[in-house]
């Protein structure tokens, strides 16, 4: 299995979620199941079935996070010597060549991507067009809406 790239911040967030699921949510569900069992007949006990369903979902998420953390390659962009090139984890300021609108993106792993927070997946069309370029270059993006050109204004490793 190939290692999945993950930023240091993304790995930390996954560890925090895993800790929260194991130390807060799991005990809460166990308590809810115990209380529902105390009510008697389990066949018609909606509270019991809801708690068991939530337990199943939570255990699945715990296994998913543990698997992601076991199969990831954590990349700390602040320690890379990329020589000004856009690489995984870099934060890039772009200007639309047509409109001049400026946007800032950080290139992250698929699990960390959140366009509202300016984090785009390394597999996205924009990120693929940016990788390897430097400040001052023009990136041509083959997007679903057509071809877009972006001027690369700045590259930061934060």
C-alpha positions, 0 to 999 in steps of 0.5 A: 500500500502506498503511503498517503501524504499528510501535513503535520497539522493534518496528522495532529488533527487526526490524532486529536479526533482519535483521542476524543473518540476513544476517551470521550465518545466511546465511554459515553456510548458504553454508558448509554448502552448500559442505561438502555439495557437497564430498561429491559426488553432489548427487541423494542428498545429504540434507545438501545438500538440507536446507541449500538448504531452509534457505537458501530459508527464510532468504532468504524471511524476509530479504525479508519483514523488508525489506518490512515495514521498507520499508512501516512507519510507526514510531511513537515513543509517547514523543514523542506528545502524546496528552493522556492518550488511549489511542493506538497504542503506549500501555501501559494498565493495566486492571481487569476490571469483574467480577472486579477482576483487573488486566492491563497491555497495550501496544498494538502492531503485528500483527507485534509482538503477543505476549500472553505479554509483554503486547503486543496487536495494534492490530487486536485486539478489546481494543485497538479498544475501548481506542483513544481512551479515557482513564484512568477510562473504561470499555471495553466489549470485544466478545470472542469469549467475550462482552462484557467490561468493563474499567476503565482504571486508567492510561495510560502512554507508555513 
